[in-house]
């Protein structure tokens, strides 16, 4: 029998930007919330040192209901000034400051298992404790979903790794090595720049026919950032026009699915920030090239490319993105995982981010199929946290009314 201290209304699993935002909004809604995880762990331990955020400053605030923990307030509290291109380390410090202010009782324990129990759930923690929760919010981020193309599947970990692997937090380990970076997006291009700056010899192989760097008219961006502008899009996700639709999910999802898919593809197609152009000047960029076969021979990787040539490398670094799949969330029991309605691996969510399993919510990249690309970026925390908390408040009111009706009928009987 669990005691009252081992029960809560909401358990939030994950302490990245989405977990922190949702936890703070639920608390403001009057709910008993417990949040689990190491704050900003994915950003601190699975992203390379020296990385700069692709998201603009306006789209990098973690949402809280009173707007008390913005980047501006962080600067004021610490007497610092954050540059336009925000360093990863600064964002991690900001996120941990947010947590210390908004959710000081966060528990740095990991959830090993989630199972259904009656009308709620039972969570098993890494220290053996069990916890009952009426509702669970899964905010575990993308760390469990690295995309490993099949052609590289047979290579050992010391010869091929994903950009999110913890060992690649410090790319200085490849100094003096010959490294192939696979992919043409931000992660691949920035990793290539960092590898080059750390003394590696780098080639970037990408399927797309040319290297794409982001660029927008500075005066149009300034116009879009005006506070009085009804078309403001703080996250700048995609080209002007599409970005406004993406940052208004209710409108974005009103379009036919085929239109949503085309807009999403246009908004998040592989590209690098404009400031990467100069930093990759010393990198060999090979558009239109991809590996047909990959083989380990001794301590080297031999790649057979689509142009008929073969290249030899000391390591292959995969900047090939992520593929969300509920089936890869190992902490969900088999029964629970199989009960969740999914499309292409993504959970199908209602307007409150609740899945087909009542009381089980998913936020962050897991919500991208139901709400669009906004959920892949920190800029999505305001919409997500607000929508989920409002839905939870409505649900709680509805349940209280139903309880009163049942109690009244019992008295009359």
ChimeraX attribute file (.defattr): number of C-alpha atoms within 10 A of each C-alpha:
attribute: neighborCount
match mode: 1-to-1
recipient: residues
	/A:1	4
	/A:2	10
	/A:3	8
	/A:4	9
	/A:5	8
	/A:6	14
	/A:7	19
	/A:8	17
	/A:9	16
	/A:10	25
	/A:11	25
	/A:12	27
	/A:13	25
	/A:14	27
	/A:15	29
	/A:16	25
	/A:17	30
	/A:18	31
	/A:19	28
	/A:20	30
	/A:21	27
	/A:22	30
	/A:23	31
	/A:24	24
	/A:25	24
	/A:26	24
	/A:27	17
	/A:28	14
	/A:29	15
	/A:30	10
	/A:31	17
	/A:32	15
	/A:33	22
	/A:34	21
	/A:35	27
	/A:36	22
	/A:37	20
	/A:38	17
	/A:39	26
	/A:40	21
	/A:41	16
	/A:42	21
	/A:43	20
	/A:44	18
	/A:45	16
	/A:46	18
	/A:47	23
	/A:48	26
	/A:49	19
	/A:50	15
	/A:51	18
	/A:52	18
	/A:53	18
	/A:54	21
	/A:55	19
	/A:56	16
	/A:57	17
	/A:58	15
	/A:59	19
	/A:60	22
	/A:61	26
	/A:62	25
	/A:63	27
	/A:64	23
	/A:65	18
	/A:66	10
	/A:67	12
	/A:68	14
	/A:69	21
	/A:70	19
	/A:71	21
	/A:72	14
	/A:73	14
	/A:74	19
	/A:75	13
	/A:76	11
	/A:77	11
	/A:78	11
	/A:79	8
	/A:80	10
	/A:81	11
	/A:82	14
	/A:83	9
	/A:84	12
	/A:85	14
	/A:86	17
	/A:87	16
	/A:88	19
	/A:89	18
	/A:90	14
	/A:91	20
	/A:92	19
	/A:93	15
	/A:94	22
	/A:95	25
	/A:96	22
	/A:97	18
	/A:98	27
	/A:99	24
	/A:100	13
	/A:101	13
	/A:102	19
	/A:103	20
	/A:104	11
	/A:105	13
	/A:106	20
	/A:107	14
	/A:108	13
	/A:109	15
	/A:110	17
	/A:111	22
	/A:112	15
	/A:113	16
	/A:114	24
	/A:115	18
	/A:116	18
	/A:117	12
	/A:118	8
	/A:119	10
	/A:120	17
	/A:121	21
	/A:122	21
	/A:123	24
	/A:124	17
	/A:125	16
	/A:126	12
	/A:127	10
	/A:128	10
	/A:129	11
	/A:130	17
	/A:131	21
	/A:132	25
	/A:133	25
	/A:134	19
	/A:135	22
	/A:136	27
	/A:137	23
	/A:138	20
	/A:139	25
	/A:140	24
	/A:141	22
	/A:142	18
	/A:143	15
	/A:144	16
	/A:145	16
	/A:146	19
	/A:147	15
	/A:148	17
	/A:149	10
	/A:150	9
	/A:151	13
	/A:152	21
	/A:153	12
	/A:154	11
	/A:155	17
	/A:156	12
	/A:157	12
	/A:158	12
	/A:159	18
	/A:160	22
	/A:161	22
	/A:162	23
	/A:163	25
	/A:164	26
	/A:165	18
	/A:166	16
	/A:167	16
	/A:168	20
	/A:169	19
	/A:170	17
	/A:171	22
	/A:172	17
	/A:173	14
	/A:174	18
	/A:175	15
	/A:176	14
	/A:177	15
	/A:178	19
	/A:179	25
	/A:180	24
	/A:181	28
	/A:182	27
	/A:183	24
	/A:184	28
	/A:185	22
	/A:186	22
	/A:187	25
	/A:188	26
	/A:189	28
	/A:190	25
	/A:191	27
	/A:192	31
	/A:193	22
	/A:194	22
	/A:195	27
	/A:196	25
	/A:197	17
	/A:198	16
	/A:199	16
	/A:200	21
	/A:201	21
	/A:202	25
	/A:203	20
	/A:204	26
	/A:205	22
	/A:206	24
	/A:207	16
	/A:208	15
	/A:209	11
	/A:210	13
	/A:211	19
	/A:212	18
	/A:213	17
	/A:214	15
	/A:215	11
	/A:216	12
	/A:217	9
	/A:218	9
	/A:219	9
	/A:220	10
	/A:221	15
	/A:222	9
	/A:223	14
	/A:224	20
	/A:225	17
	/A:226	12
	/A:227	9
	/A:228	9
	/A:229	10
	/A:230	10
	/A:231	18
	/A:232	19
	/A:233	25
	/A:234	21
	/A:235	23
	/A:236	25
	/A:237	26
	/A:238	23
	/A:239	15
	/A:240	18
	/A:241	14
	/A:242	17
	/A:243	24
	/A:244	22
	/A:245	22
	/A:246	27
	/A:247	26
	/A:248	17
	/A:249	20
	/A:250	13
	/A:251	12
	/A:252	22
	/A:253	17
	/A:254	10
	/A:255	12
	/A:256	9
	/A:257	12
	/A:258	9
	/A:259	13
	/A:260	20
	/A:261	15
	/A:262	10
	/A:263	21
	/A:264	22
	/A:265	13
	/A:266	15
	/A:267	20
	/A:268	14
	/A:269	14
	/A:270	22
	/A:271	20
	/A:272	21
	/A:273	18
	/A:274	14
	/A:275	15
	/A:276	17
	/A:277	16
	/A:278	10
	/A:279	16
	/A:280	21
	/A:281	11
	/A:282	14
	/A:283	19
	/A:284	15
	/A:285	20
	/A:286	18
	/A:287	17
	/A:288	14
	/A:289	18
	/A:290	19
	/A:291	21
	/A:292	14
	/A:293	14
	/A:294	21
	/A:295	18
	/A:296	19
	/A:297	10
	/A:298	7
	/A:299	11
	/A:300	16
	/A:301	23
	/A:302	20
	/A:303	22
	/A:304	17
	/A:305	16
	/A:306	14
	/A:307	11
	/A:308	8
	/A:309	9
	/A:310	14
	/A:311	12
	/A:312	18
	/A:313	19
	/A:314	19
	/A:315	24
	/A:316	29
	/A:317	22
	/A:318	25
	/A:319	27
	/A:320	21
	/A:321	19
	/A:322	16
	/A:323	17
	/A:324	23
	/A:325	17
	/A:326	20
	/A:327	16
	/A:328	13
	/A:329	16
	/A:330	13
	/A:331	17
	/A:332	20
	/A:333	16
	/A:334	13
	/A:335	10
	/A:336	15
	/A:337	20
	/A:338	12
	/A:339	12
	/A:340	19
	/A:341	15
	/A:342	18
	/A:343	12
	/A:344	11
	/A:345	15
	/A:346	21
	/A:347	26
	/A:348	22
	/A:349	24
	/A:350	15
	/A:351	14
	/A:352	20
	/A:353	27
	/A:354	23
	/A:355	20
	/A:356	16
	/A:357	15
	/A:358	13
	/A:359	20
	/A:360	22
	/A:361	23
	/A:362	27
	/A:363	27
	/A:364	25
	/A:365	24
	/A:366	27
	/A:367	25
	/A:368	20
	/A:369	23
	/A:370	18
	/A:371	27
	/A:372	23
	/A:373	27
	/A:374	27
	/A:375	24
	/A:376	20
	/A:377	19
	/A:378	20
	/A:379	27
	/A:380	31
	/A:381	27
	/A:382	20
	/A:383	15
	/A:384	26
	/A:385	27
	/A:386	20
	/A:387	16
	/A:388	23
	/A:389	24
	/A:390	15
	/A:391	17
	/A:392	21
	/A:393	15
	/A:394	13
	/A:395	14
	/A:396	13
	/A:397	12
	/A:398	12
	/A:399	12
	/A:400	12
	/A:401	12
	/A:402	12
	/A:403	12
	/A:404	12
	/A:405	12
	/A:406	11
	/A:407	12
	/A:408	11
	/A:409	10
	/A:410	9
	/A:411	8
	/A:412	6
	/A:413	6
